[in-house]
Amino acid sequence: MSTEEIRAALADIVNEVAGISADDVQLDKSFTDDLDVDSLSMVEVVVEAEEQFGVKIPDEEVKNLKTVGDAVAYIERARAAA
């Protein structure tokens, strides 16, 4: 999967969980500041992403995923290591 494909799939997850327009979910957007994703919704996003991308995102890593780009980069690294 390309970076853009991962971003688009993640955008669909954020749209489903938090009702944010998928078009607004861009790499430079902060989950909390720009997209208003609260901590509970973020947990749901992580669970969905783990299922969709076949990766594990440990709780201690979730706090480091501040932007959509951070999450995409983490998923790319996790998939490459698998």
N, C-alpha and C positions, 0 to 999 in steps of 0.2 A: 504494500500500500504506500502511496506517495503521501507526503506531508499534507497536501491539499485534500486527499481522500480521507485521511485521519481527521483533519479539521472539520470536514463536512459531516462525517459520521458523528463526531463529538458535538457538533452544532445541532444535529438532529436529537441527540440525547438531551442536551441542555433545553432545547425547545420542548421536548416531551415532559421533562421533569419540572422545569421552572417557567414554562410558557414564554420564554424569550425567543424572539424571531431568530431563526437560524441564520439569516443574513447579518445579524448583529454580532454573531459569535465569530470574531476574527482573532488572529493570532496575538495581536497586541492588546486585546481587551482583558481587563482584570475581572475575575469571576465576581468578586465582592463589590468593587468600586464602580465598574462599568455595567455589569450585567445583573447586579442585585441578587446574586445567588447566595442564599444564606447557608449556614453550616449544615443544616439538615438536608437541604437540597443538594449540597455538594456531596454528601455521603451517598445519596441516591445516584448522582451523576457518576461517581467513582464505581459503584457496584455495577451499574449498567455498562460502563466502559470496560470494566474487567471482563464481563461476560462477552461483550461484542468483540473485543480485541484479543481475548485469550491471554491477558496479562494479570499479574497480581500487583496491586498498588497498596503497599503497607501503610497503615495509619500514620506512621511518622513521616512518610513521604507526602501525604495529602497536604499538609500545612505548607509544603514548599511549592505547591502547584498554584501559584498566585494568578497567572494569566493562562489564557487558552493555549498560548505558545508553549508555556511550561508543561502543560498536560500533554500536548502533542509530542513534544520532545521526549518526555518520559516514556510515553507509549512506544515511540520509535525505538528508544534504547532497550526497553523491555522486550519488544518483539525481536530485535536483532540478537539479544542475548539468549533467547529461547531456543 
